Amino acid sequence: MATAVTPPRGMRDFLPADKANRERALGVIRQSFAAHGFDEIETPVMEDTARLHSGLGGDNEKLGFAVQKRGLAPADLVAAAEADDLLSLTDLGLRFDLTVPLARFYASHRADLPAVFRAIQIAPVWRAERPQKGRYRQFMQCDIDIIGEAGPLAEIELITATVAALDNLGVTGCSVRINDRRILSTMLASWGIAADLTERALITLDKLDKIGVDGVVAELGGLGIDTTDLARTLAGFADAGWPDATDAPAWLDAAAYADLLSLRAALPGVRLEFDPTLVRGMGYYTGTIFEIAHPDLGYSLGGGGRYDGMIGRFLGTDVPACGFSIGFERIVDLLAGADDETGTAVVLVHEKDADPAALVALKTALVADGLRVRLDKRTKNLKALLERAGAAGYGRFAFVTDDSVAPGDLVFKPLGD
C-alpha cells in the first residue's frame, strides 16, 4: 500500500511559480517597511515553554505546538498525567506569533537598540488550528512594531507604512477600522457589565461579524447581563460613522475618542473608519487597535494595536509598544502572478545528445547578460514542456542547435505563441 505523500494537515508545499509569487510579495513588503525606517530582525522559531505560556499570547497559547523534553522516563509521563499538567513534559515550543518573541528580544538586547526601536519581523509561525480555507497551521506573518514611543507618532507611522505596503502590492480599496480598548471598557461599563465579566463580554462582542447582533445579544444574556435595548444599540453602530465629539453618547470614552480623532486628522490620505465594536481578540492590547478591511472580503487582511504592558513582563518596567501585522497568506491569494520578470527569464531547449560543456557555457554567457536561464531537454510533447516553463514564469525560449555556440546565434520566441 502506498504511503501518503501529502504535507501534514494545515501545511503546504509551494510549486516554483507559487514560491516566486510569494517571494516577490515579501520583497515588496520588506522594501516598503524598510523605506519607512524599520529594521529587520530575526528570532528563533522556538521559545521557552514558560515564556510562551505566560499569559502574553492570549487564546493563541492554547494553539501552541509544544516540544517534548529529551530523556523523559515513563514515571514522568504518569506524574504529568496525574497532575493534569502535560506542559511539564515540555521545555520549548514553536512560536505562535511574532509579538512574544519580539518582547523577549527587546528585553535581551535593549542596551544595543535605539531609544525608539522600529522592528520588522517576517517569518513563519505555527498554530494547532483546525485547518480550513485561509487558515493554516504554518503561515507567514509580516509584522512591524515600534517600541519606546508612547505618543501617537507610533500609530501614525505604523498605519502609514502598512497602507504604503498594500498600495505597493497593488491591493486597493482597503480601509483601516480603528477603535480603542478604553472605549470598549467604558462602553461595557455603560451597559452595566461587571468587571469580572468584561473579558467574556469582549470575546462575545468580537464575534459580531460571525453570529450577528441577535447572536451577541443571546450570548451576553446567557452571562446574566441585562440586554434591554442592546440589540438596537449594536445595530446602530453599523452606520454610526464618526460621532460628533461635542454631542457624544455616554458610552464613548472622551479622551480615547479625542486621540482617535487626532489620528484621523494626521492621516488624511487613509480611509480610517471608526468601529466601536472592533475588539481584536488578544487580551494584551491596552489602547488603540486597528484592522485592515477590504470591501470584497468578509475577513480582515491584518491588524494590530498598542500593547504597553507586555515588555514590562520581562523587564519589570513598562515600555510603550505598538504593532501592525499584515495577513500575508490572505493577501498573497489576492495577488496575480507578476510578469515583470518574464522578459528576462528564458528557456534553452536542447537535444538529448547536446554537449553539456557547450550548454553550460552558453547558459553562463546569457546569465552574465542579466538573464535567468533554464536548460530543458527536448521531449516528444514539446507543447507541454513549454507550457510548464511559461507557468513557472519564463517568457521566451530558443532551440539550441549545433550552430548555436554564442548568445547571438539564438533565436528567441515568446512562450505562449
N, C-alpha and C positions, 0 to 999 in steps of 0.2 A: 504494500500500500504506500502510495507516495506521501512524503512528508509535506505538511503545509509550508508554503514559501512566502506567505504574505507577511507584512510587518505586524508587530503587536497592535492590538486594537487601539485606536486613537492616535496612532503614529503613522508616518507616511514616508514613502520613498519619493524622490523627485527626479524625473527624467531630465536630460540635459536642457531642453528648452524651458522647462519649468524652473529649474535651478538658475538658469541665466536670467529669466524674468525676475525672480526673487532677488538675485544679487544686484540687478540694475535698480530695483526699487530701494533696496537697502542702501545702495550707493547714493541715491538722491536724498534719502533721509539723512544719512550721515553728513553729506555735504551741506545740506540745509541747516542742520543743527550747528555744525562747526562754524558756519558763516555768522551765526548769532552769538559766537563767543563761548560755546560749550566745548568741553574737553572730554574725550572718550577714556573710560577706564574699563578694567576687566576684573571680575571677581570669580572665585572658584564656583564650580557647578554645585558643590556641596557645602553645607554649613553644619555646625554642631546642632544636634537634636534639640538641646535645651534652648538654643537661640531661636530655632525655627518654631518652637512651641512655647514661646514666652508670652503669647498674647498679642504680639505685634502684627501678626498676619491675619487676624480676624478669622472668618469662616474658612479661608484658604488653608489654614493649618490642618483642618480635617482632611484635606485632599493631598497632603504631602506624602511623597514616597520616602519611606524610611530605609536606612541601610543597616543591616544587622551587624552587630559586633562580631569580631572574629573570636574563635576559641570558646564559644558557648558550650556548656555541658547540659545534659538533659535536666539536671536539677534546676538550672537557670530558667528553662522553659516552664517547668512546673511552678516555680516560685512566681514568675511573671503572670502566669495564667491564674493562679490563686489570688494574686493581688489585683487582678484585672488591670495590669499595667504593662501592656505589650511594648510600649515605648522604652521601657527599661532595658529591653534587649537590643536597643539601637544606640549608636553614638553619633551618627551622621544622617543627613537627609538631603535629597535633591532639592534645590531651591524651587519654591512655588511662585515666587515673583522676584523682582529685582530691587524692591524697596528695602526689604530687611537686609539683604547683603550690602546695600549702599550705606545703611545706617551703621552696620558693623565696620565697613570700610572707612567711613569718615572717623569713627571713634578710634580706629587703629592708626590712621595717617593724618590726623588733624594738624599736627605740628608742621607737616610738609605741604599743606594746602593753603590757598589764599583765604583771607577772612570771609569772602563770599565765594563759594565754590559752585561752579556750574558744570554739572556732570552729564555725560552721555553714557548710557548703557544699552547696547543692542546685543541680545543673546537669547538662547533658548531657556525656557523654564518648563517645569513638569508638574502636572496635577493629575490626581487619580479621578478625573472627571468621568461622567457617563458619556461615552463618545456619541456625537450626533453631528449633524451638518453645522459647520462653522465652529465646532467646539472639539478640541483635540487634547490629548494627554501630554503631548510635547508641542510647543509652539514658540514662536519668536515674540519677544517684547522689545519695543523701541521706546526707551524712557529718557526724558531729560528732567533734571532736578536742580533746584537752586537751594543751597544750604548756607545759612548765615544772614539771609536778608529777611528782616521782619516786616518790611513795608510792602506796599502794593507793587513795587517795581518787579518783584519776583513773579507775581501772577501776570503782569503785563508782558514781561519777556517770554514767559513760557507759552502763553497763548499766541503771541506774535510769531514765535519760532515754529510752533506746531502748525498754525494756519499756513505759514510760508512753505513748510514741508509738503502739506497737502496740495497747495497750489502748484508746486514744482513737480509733483507726481501726476498732476492733471486731474485730481479728484475735486470736482467742482460742486457747487450747490450746498456746501456744508454750512452749518451754523454751530455755535457753541452755546449749549444750555448751561446756565450758571445759577448757583444758589450758595447758601452759607449755612453751616451747621448751627450757628447761633439762631438763624431764622427758624430752622426746624425745631430747635429746643423751645423757643418762645411759642411757636405755633402749637406744639403738642401740649404745652402747659396751658395755653388758652382753651384747649379742648377739654381740660380737666384730667389729663392723663398723668397719673402719679409717676414720680421719678423712677421708681423701680420697674416701671413698665415701658420706659422710654425706648430702650433698645429693641424690645419686642415689637413695639408700635412702629419703629423705623423700618424694621425688617418687613413688616406688612405693607407699609406705605411704599416701599421700594418695589413692590410687586404691582403697582398701579397699572403699568402698561401691559401686564400679563393677565391679571384677573379682573381688571376694570374697577369702576367705582363701587359697584354692588359687592364685589368680592372683598375689597378692602374694608368696607363698612361691616360686612359679616364677620370677618376675622377680628376686627377691633372689638366688635360687640361680644365675640366669644371670649375676649380677655376681661370682660366685665366693664368695658368703657362705655360711657353714655354716648351714643351715636346720633342723638337727636340733631337734625339739620346738617349732619356731617356730609351726607350724600350731596346736598345742594352746594355746600362749600367746596367739596372736591370737584364737582362738575364745573363750578365757576372758575376754577384755576385754569382750565383748558384755554380760555380766551382772556385771561387776566392781563397779559402783556406786562408792561412796567407800570405799577400803580403810582398814582400821584403821591409823592412823599409828604405833601402838606395835608393830605387827607387819607393817610394810610390806615388800613384795617388794624384792629387790635392785635392780631396775631403776628404782624410784621415787625420784627426787631429793628428799631430805627437806626441804631449805629451800624449794624451789619448791612442794612439796605443802603445806607449812605455810602458805605465802602463799595458796594456793587455798582451804584450809580457813578462813582468816580472811575471805576474800571471801564464802564461803558463809554464815558467821556474820553478816556485815554486810548480807546481802541476804536476810532471812528470807521476804520476800514473792515471791521469784523462784525459779522452778524451775531450779536450777543443777545440771547433770549433768556429772560428771567423765568425760572421754573421753580416755584416754591415747593413742589413735590419731588424734586431731584434729591436723592438720598446718597448715592454711592455707598455700596454695601460695607466698605471697610470701616471698622469702628475707630481706627486711629486718626481719622480726619478731625481737625479742630476748628476750621474756619471755612474759607472759600472752597467750593467744589465745582467741578465742571465736567461736561461730556461733549463729545463731537456727535452731532446729529446729521443725518442725511435724509432728504425728503423721500427718497425711494426705498429706504430701508427701515425695518422695524426694530433695529438694534443700533447701539452706539458704535462708533468707529474709534473710540478711545476715551480716556478720561483721566481725571486726577484731582488734586486739591492740596490744601495745606495740612501738614501733619507735624505741628510744632512740638509734640510731646515724645515722638518716637526715639530720636537720637539720645535724648536725656536718659533713656532706659539703659544705655550703655555707658554714658559719660558721668551720670549723676548730676548733670546740669543741663537745662533745656537749651536747645539750639533750634532756631526757626528753620523750617524746611517746607518746600513746596515742590510738587512734581506733576508731570503730564506724561501719559503713556499712550502711544499710538497703537491701535489694534491691528498689528501688521497682517495677520492671517486674513482678516476680513477685508482689509484694504487691497491686498495683493490680488484677491479674487476679482476686484473691480477693474483691474488694470489689464488692458490688452497687451499682448506681447509686443515689445518695442521692436521696430525695424530699422532703427537708426544705424545699426552696425552691419546690416546685411550687405551693404555695398563693399565693405572691406573684408567680408568673410567668403572665401572661395573654396571650391572642391576640385581637386585634381583626380580625374577618373583615369586609371591606368590599367594596362593589360596584366594578366597573371604573371607573365614572364618578364615584366619590366625590370630593369636593373635597379636594385634597391639603392645603391650609392647615388645613381643619377637622380632618382626620385627625391631623395633627401636633399641633395644639392640644389635641385630646382625649388623645392619647398623652402629651404633656408634662404635662398635669394629673394623669394616672394615675401617671406616674413620680415626680412631686412628692409623691404619697401613699405612696411607698415600693414601688411595683410595678415588676416587669420586664415590659416591653410589647413585643410584636411585632405588626406590621401584616402581614396576609396577604390578598391579593386572592382573592375567592371564585372557585372553579373548579367545573366540572361535577362532578368527583369530590370532593365535599366530605369524604367519609369518609377518603380518602387524605390530604387536606390536614391534617385533624385528627389522624390517626394519626402523621404526621410531627411535628406540633407536640408531641404527647404524648411521643414518643420523644426529643425534644430537651429535655425537662424542663419543659414548660409544663403547668399543672394545670387552667386554666379558659379558656373562650373566650366571646366575646359578638359578636353581629352588630351592625354599625354601620349605622344607618338615618338617613334624613333627620331623624328626631326625636331621634336620639342626639347631642345637642350638648354634653352635660355628663356627667361620670363617673356621676352619679346616675341618668342615663337608661338606662344599660347594664344588661342582664340577663345575668349570667354563669351559665354552665353548666359542670359538671365535664367535663373531657375523658375520654373512655372510656365515657360513658353513652350 
